Structures are given as structure tokens and as C-alpha cells.
Amino acid sequence: MNPNLKILIEMRDNILNYLEREKSINEEALMAYEPQPIQDGDTEIRIMRERERIKLMDRIYELKRHIEVIKRMYPNAQ
């Protein structure tokens, strides 16, 4: 195998591993924002939690997109 290709594949794998770990961290954090009963009068807290949940979902979506792009850009090991 071409040494340059080998380096490129190793870089791809390192980047993908990092992004997958970040995605997992965000998915675990998202679980804390699962719907929970909130007392009446806690509307502000509910809104804040919903905003944070949406931000985490957006981060996870973006990480998934980056992962797919990198998988398509870089060649597979042969």
C-alpha cells in the first residue's frame, strides 16, 4: 500500500473516532433532557431545558453529517 494512502487512512480513522466519541457524549447528555414532569410554575425551566435539548439534537445531527462526509471523502483501506 502506498505510504501516503496509509497515512490518509489513519488520519481518517482518527478523525472518525473523535467525532464518534463526541456524538456519543452528546447523545448521553441528551438523555438527561428526556421529558420529565415539571411542576406548574416552572415554565421558564421547561423552556430552558427544551432549548438545551434542541441544541444537543442539532450537535448530534451535525456530527453525523460530518462523519458521513469524511467517510465518503477519504478512501477505504484496501
Secondary structure as GFF3:
##gff-version 3
##sequence-region A 1 78
A	DSSP	alpha_helix	3	31	.	.	.	ID=ss1
A	DSSP	alpha_helix	43	73	.	.	.	ID=ss2
###
